[in-house]
Amino acid sequence: MNNFENIQSEWQNQPDIEGTDKGLKEVFKKTNELKNKQQITNIILGITIAILIGFFLYVKAYLEVKATLSLGLMIMVLIARIIIELLSINNLKGINYNLDFKSFKESLLGYYKRRVTTHYIFTPIILLLYVIGFLILMPYFEAGLSSGFYTYIQVSGVIVLVLGVFLIFNQAKKELYILKELMSE
Amino acid sequence: MNQENFNIIYSENYPKVMRLCLGYVNGNKVQAQDLAQDVFIKVWDNLKNFRKESSISTWIYRITVNTCLIYLRTNKKRKTTNNLPPDLKIHIDNDVENRESKFKQLYNCINKLNDDNKAIILLELEGLPQKEIAEIIGINYETLRVRICRIKDKLTKCVSNE
């Protein structure tokens, strides 16, 4: 491989890279799996919302205006976060692969810029509203639930929050890195 | 488009797609196969949008470089290696070993290039007419010609260890 023509000829004559029937079947299988995965995501989303509403009714939060508002706030911000995430996933899926490389790269850059905006503006607002809702609810939990369940809610609330912040922070860091890489070229 | 026509598209274009993917993943065959599968899923999903303004191969090359760009950006930290397990290596004769080592060097040199230059040189290695490469990349033909000369020179020097 000492001149380009030689490299090119070796490149084009690489052995053992033919497509197989198995590979072709996998393409169709994976296509169907992706469609099913989308349906599963929708089902999980539906179940999550049902659980939240169920919990709302279980603790009889509707009897108290303040409790209704705070639990409603928590549910709304959770749903808002899920919707933002789903829209974002659809945006990424919707990037047009028929575009030329330069335009495609610009679309990708636009997508990651929007993601970073979400992480820096919307996510902190959502987290803050969630924590406010949670703190307002604490006295109601303490009064209405057994001490064991109350402790469980306190501990799990903090764990979920810390875990959530950690996961979101990691995702934001990863996407910021991708954005920097795309912008550096 | 029915499945039978897609089978033809798949078998005719798979080696081209696979070579490009191998170039993007440092010659790692398993990762390249996954990536090639991803490309053909997108080809199948987007066939209805294919407007026949270019040949189907050119269109598939376009989807391939775009899919590989996303892969490269979102899997940057994934370790890419084309090393074979030691027990398999024993059975490989010298010729194959020599060829593999040359390709390893070539893949390393390709992966030193930036995204744009990598896509350009991989398409040039495929022997695509430069006008089609310019169309796939989205830059004008004259600019591309100048760039290709520079990249070819850089790649050849790198492969020859100069």
HADDOCK unambig.tbl for C-alpha pairs under 7 A between the chains (distance, minus, plus):
assign (segid A and resid 1 and name CA) (segid B and resid 160 and name CA) 6.86 0.50 0.50
assign (segid A and resid 2 and name CA) (segid B and resid 156 and name CA) 6.65 0.50 0.50
assign (segid A and resid 2 and name CA) (segid B and resid 160 and name CA) 5.66 0.50 0.50
assign (segid A and resid 3 and name CA) (segid B and resid 156 and name CA) 5.94 0.50 0.50
assign (segid A and resid 4 and name CA) (segid B and resid 152 and name CA) 6.61 0.50 0.50
assign (segid A and resid 4 and name CA) (segid B and resid 156 and name CA) 5.82 0.50 0.50
assign (segid A and resid 8 and name CA) (segid B and resid 125 and name CA) 5.01 0.50 0.50
assign (segid A and resid 11 and name CA) (segid B and resid 125 and name CA) 6.66 0.50 0.50
assign (segid A and resid 12 and name CA) (segid B and resid 126 and name CA) 6.35 0.50 0.50
assign (segid A and resid 17 and name CA) (segid B and resid 15 and name CA) 5.42 0.50 0.50
assign (segid A and resid 17 and name CA) (segid B and resid 18 and name CA) 6.72 0.50 0.50
assign (segid A and resid 18 and name CA) (segid B and resid 14 and name CA) 6.39 0.50 0.50
assign (segid A and resid 18 and name CA) (segid B and resid 15 and name CA) 5.41 0.50 0.50
assign (segid A and resid 19 and name CA) (segid B and resid 11 and name CA) 5.49 0.50 0.50
assign (segid A and resid 19 and name CA) (segid B and resid 14 and name CA) 5.37 0.50 0.50
assign (segid A and resid 19 and name CA) (segid B and resid 15 and name CA) 6.79 0.50 0.50
assign (segid A and resid 27 and name CA) (segid B and resid 37 and name CA) 5.96 0.50 0.50
assign (segid A and resid 27 and name CA) (segid B and resid 40 and name CA) 6.70 0.50 0.50
assign (segid A and resid 27 and name CA) (segid B and resid 41 and name CA) 5.79 0.50 0.50
assign (segid A and resid 31 and name CA) (segid B and resid 41 and name CA) 6.23 0.50 0.50
assign (segid A and resid 97 and name CA) (segid B and resid 63 and name CA) 5.43 0.50 0.50
assign (segid A and resid 97 and name CA) (segid B and resid 66 and name CA) 6.33 0.50 0.50
assign (segid A and resid 98 and name CA) (segid B and resid 62 and name CA) 6.76 0.50 0.50
assign (segid A and resid 98 and name CA) (segid B and resid 63 and name CA) 6.22 0.50 0.50
assign (segid A and resid 100 and name CA) (segid B and resid 62 and name CA) 6.51 0.50 0.50
assign (segid A and resid 100 and name CA) (segid B and resid 135 and name CA) 6.86 0.50 0.50
assign (segid A and resid 100 and name CA) (segid B and resid 136 and name CA) 4.99 0.50 0.50
assign (segid A and resid 100 and name CA) (segid B and resid 137 and name CA) 5.37 0.50 0.50
assign (segid A and resid 100 and name CA) (segid B and resid 138 and name CA) 5.14 0.50 0.50
assign (segid A and resid 101 and name CA) (segid B and resid 62 and name CA) 6.99 0.50 0.50
assign (segid A and resid 101 and name CA) (segid B and resid 66 and name CA) 6.10 0.50 0.50
assign (segid A and resid 101 and name CA) (segid B and resid 136 and name CA) 6.13 0.50 0.50
assign (segid A and resid 101 and name CA) (segid B and resid 137 and name CA) 4.56 0.50 0.50
assign (segid A and resid 101 and name CA) (segid B and resid 138 and name CA) 6.05 0.50 0.50
assign (segid A and resid 102 and name CA) (segid B and resid 137 and name CA) 5.83 0.50 0.50
assign (segid A and resid 102 and name CA) (segid B and resid 138 and name CA) 5.40 0.50 0.50
assign (segid A and resid 104 and name CA) (segid B and resid 66 and name CA) 6.76 0.50 0.50
assign (segid A and resid 178 and name CA) (segid B and resid 73 and name CA) 5.93 0.50 0.50
assign (segid A and resid 178 and name CA) (segid B and resid 74 and name CA) 6.94 0.50 0.50
assign (segid A and resid 185 and name CA) (segid B and resid 114 and name CA) 6.98 0.50 0.50
